[in-house]
Amino acid sequence: MIEKMQKVSVVVLNREREEALKNLRRLGLVHLVPVEGSSEKLTAYKEALNNAVTSESILSEVKLPKGKNKNSGRSISNEELMKICAEVVQKADRKKHLLDEISADVAELDRFAFWGDVNPSDFDYLKEKGIPLKLFEVPANKYLEIESDIETVIVNNDKKNVRFLLVGEKRPENLLPEAFEVPFPRCSTVELADEIAAYKKEIASIEEYKLEKAGYLSAIKALKKTLEYDIEFENVNAGMEKDSSKEESAENDLAWIQGYVPELNMEEFKEFARKNNWAVAWAEPENPDEVPTKLKNNKIVSMIYPLTDFLGTVPGYAEYDISGWFLLFFTIFFGMIFGDGGYGLLVTIAFVVLSFVSKSKGKKVPALYPLAILLGVATALWGMVTCTWFGLDMKYIPDWLKALSIPQISNASKGMTWLPFWVEEGAEIEGLTTDKFLMIWCFALALVQLSVAHIKAMIRNIKSLKALGDFGSMIQLWGMLYVVLMMVVDGKIFNLNVVIAGIPVGKVCVGLVAVGFVLSFIFANYEGSVGESVMASVKNIISVLLGVVNVFSDIVSYIRLWAVGLAGAAISQTVNEMAGPMLGHFILFIAAIVLLVFGHGLNMILNLLSVIVHGVRLNTLEFSTHLGMSWSGFKYEPFSEKAE
């Protein structure tokens, strides 16, 4: 369930606010309303954190010699470590600058590679002596076309270009346009080469420095957490609202902050405030969108939390807690998508062993392990009822395993068909295959899960006529299921003329769609006035009509459970077929084992991705849409002490 919250305000003396915040953090109950602080200390912390993050990235790339590790630095204070981080960042910036300088100098040397040693000061000296010279290049086949009145001195030439000195301060007007002037380097080419050598030496010293400081990598990671903790505190400290009615700070000036406390913890909060002489006020939250969400469930339902935390899905404070339903249906979806009893046993055994190892080492079993065991068991059970074991052909499956399966959905029954009890014997109908029974199972899951969504909505709106709109949506869903069976599974078996126990099922279901649509049209937008509700539906008539189509598509979308599971089974069978011939040869036996391990391992990874894409989607999209959930919430994270 979603715990109720109280919005609280804490008022303290401004001069005591820092101590009050330390106590508030020690209490660890108040989820603070976000504030934006500004202070020199906060700026310094943020700069230090930026340096720590950058230096961690830099030092992580350092390759240490054998025998050394990146956690070998001596124990030092955080102040010294922050200085090291700043130096690492500074030297990294310096290295980048040096590399840019080297690149520029190398380009300059390349430009004069065919000129030999060039020194601008020599040309300045000659100019002072009345011999101004300029550097020029011209295509080799054009040099002889230069007029004789232009004084030139050839430096060298090759097949492409002629390099020559032009005597004179200005470019002659009659000089060939193909001749271009070569600008002098900023310093002599000898000096450029010396600069490059010096820069490379400095870069080598920077690399030695990084190698030396790489031993502090683990300490830097710990420093990051400390700085984040300090930034959080200082941001609140600097961002607290203060009494600014007076020009000068007085002894009794006040400071205050707001937040949210779970209703169950209010007495503890009030008692703590009384002991610390705080003035506090509390009230029901006015805007649900601003209230954090705290979920409270039993140990079984809480098993789903590792998944929802990974996905970052949090229901809004005014929405539903569907953790239990999420866990139930996700477990079923996982088993169907993985679909192989052998895979399920491997997952179960692996995480049972990991749990025992954690307990034997005195460590807490990670929250993911119980969930993984549950999902492994679900997969093994689905593999058992469908007789799917590592994609093996039925001739290799023992009879006792086949006997555990359900014939209508078992791989051991492939090729068999069944006629529903309402179809007369001798009718020219092929009957339902195992694949069609699996489709029916998927659509039945859709009916159950989406009906749960509408029932929950009806319960919430039970005191309003809006509940009739939810009821209409639900019976529309029930009727649409038959339409799906008729159009997707088998139109001969599921048709409008089907009569069961004297009830014309086909026609009744179509009638349910019509009645459900009318109820939804009239009451879906009810907020106190039936007329206004109808007008709202009329204004959105296109969306309302498309809603009927969406019900159809939402039910059909559950067929992905069968389709994705079928794809996984096909991959495992293909792997077995590839490895099978090699198992009969002693030399190729090891290669066959490698192929089997790799192939089935890859298939398990692909199945896991499919679960995340498809199994999660059915809960967070189709189910949540029918429930009216948008997952707009954010997690309750109280202002608390740093976890060690």
Secondary structure, DSSP 8 states (H G I E B T S, - for coil): -B--EEEEEEEEEGGGHHHHHHHHHHHT--EE-------HHHHHHHHHHHHHHHHHHHHHT----TT--TT------HHHHHHHHHHHHHHHHHHHHHHHHHHHHHHHHHHTTTT-S--HHHHHHHHHTT--EEEEEEETTTGGGS-TTS-EEEEEE-SSEEEEEEESSS--TTS-TT-EE----SS-HHHHHHHHHHHHHHHHHHHHHHHHHGGGHHHHHHHHHHHHHHHHHHHHHHHSEE--SSSS--TT-EEEEEEEEEGGGHHHHHHHHHHTT-EEEEE--S-GGGS-B-B---TTGGGGHHHHHHHT----TTS---HHHHHHHHHHHHHHHH--HHHHHHHHHHHHHHHHHHHHTT----THHHHHHHHHHHHHHHHHHHT-STT--GGGS-HHHHHTS-GGG-GGGTT--B--TTS-TT-S---B-HHHHHHHHHHHHHHHHHHHHHHHHHHHTTTSTHHHHHHHHHHHHHHHHHHHIIIII-TTTS-TT--BTTB-HHHHHHHHHHHHHHHHHHHTT-SS-HHHHHHHHHHTHHHHHHHHHHHHHHHHGGGHHHHHHHHHHHHHHHHHHHHHHHHTSTTTHHHHHHHHHHHHHHHHHHHHHHIIIIIHHIIIIIIHHHHT------B---S-----
